[in-house]
Amino acid sequence: GDVRLWGGRFADGPAEALARLSASVHFDWRLAPYDIAGSRAHARVLHTAGLLTADELERMQGGLDRLEKDVADGTFTGTIADEDVHTALERGLLERLGPDLGGKLRAGRSRNDQVATLFRMYLRDHARIIGGLLAELQEALVGLAEAHADVAMPGRTHLQHAQPVLFAHHVLAHVQALSRDAERLRQWDERTAVSPYGSGALAGSSLGLDPEAVAADLGFERGSSGNSIDGTASRDFVAEFAFITAMIGIDLSRIAEEVIIWNTKEFSFVTLHDAFSTGSSIMPQKKNPDIAELARGKSGRLIGNLTGLLATLKALPLAYNRDLQEDKEPVFDSCDQLEVLLPAFTGMMATLTVNRARMEELAPAGFSLATDIAEWLVKQGVPFRVAHEVAGECVKECEARGIELDGLTDEQFAAISPHLTPEVRSVLNVPGALASRSGRGGTAPSAVAVQLGEVKTDLAVQ
Ligand code: ARG
């Protein structure tokens, strides 16, 4: 039979080519449980408004229960002929309740307010799922930092040796970024807790339905839309979700890139666990960081999902336009990608072996203690401009001799500047350099311990 929701004014059914273009049921089927929840809430307000008797309401809820079960176990599925999930489920209800009762549910609602509501519900659930997976990654990184609390490494700027830092300090920098992403998800969730149900096609309903009751029923803490046009036409909640997921992807890609570099023969800072790395079909010796590479690659895909969606929304006039059907696949994909990526990524980070000897050997290399000479001179009363110059001379001397800073003799120091007494050696070692940066947020073990405590407290409430 014709399942179209709009057959009345049409003499002919849709052309095959139109039906195929129009169909979204193959990707919006995942909204089915939310659609049924929405229908339950809608049936209740129809009853409150006197449009369904108590008996009808009860039979309606019974039909929705059966439909829900059949959807869950796969007995009932949508087809291309249904066009979308909403139409398919209406058919399912009609099949279970007959046209007289089944046909009453559509009063006062439109697929436009339905889809805007269900999409919010779906994304809110997935924001929580992704937030949970993110917390597991943060915990793995905190564990990595804690287990290597005293390991020094070369801190870099421009990928060049800059100043020694604690490995834990570096790892916690990534945790800070992920904490902001988690906070973004929570704040987005709060902003998205508004239900468009009751907005109808765009103008609201004349049937005396109570959108606030539906909103409360469906768990929208901030009630129903204050503007039915906005309720049906706005998708900034989708764009923002796509941004947050893209940002998570980008933050993962920055960790990933470092893991890839650290895992090279040249760096040899880390070794990946066998269970979280892959081999080569031809080169027997290979052990590849594929998880990190997929994270790097998928971040591009997540950015694409965001930019594609923004392009769809640009200049779209109010209210609903069918272009909006293009809003779902990109963010469904963003959810899917992160939900498959995050557990693997967490596994990789949780099982990483850190090569402490290699990191510590390189920590002072590349004259990374030159700043410490300059700051030591400042403490002796030398103006920083001069101190910087003198420390630079030390580096020049070392480069010419092919040695590191602590290889200079007392005589060579004295020849560079009379201020460079043998006491300068007190800062020419990594533990001294680290410990001296003890202000808030610095790399001293004491400061990193404070940060670790803060991060753990934050994670506990997240
Ligand atoms: N499937 C559509 C979407 O995802 C909702 C249906 C609204 N269709 C319509 N012709 N008003 O946006």
Boltz pocket constraint, residues with backbone or C-beta under 6 A from the ligand:
constraints:
  - pocket:
      binder: B
      contacts: [[A, 24], [A, 28], [A, 84], [A, 111], [A, 112], [A, 115], [A, 320], [A, 321], [A, 322], [A, 324], [A, 325], [A, 326]]
      max_distance: 6.0
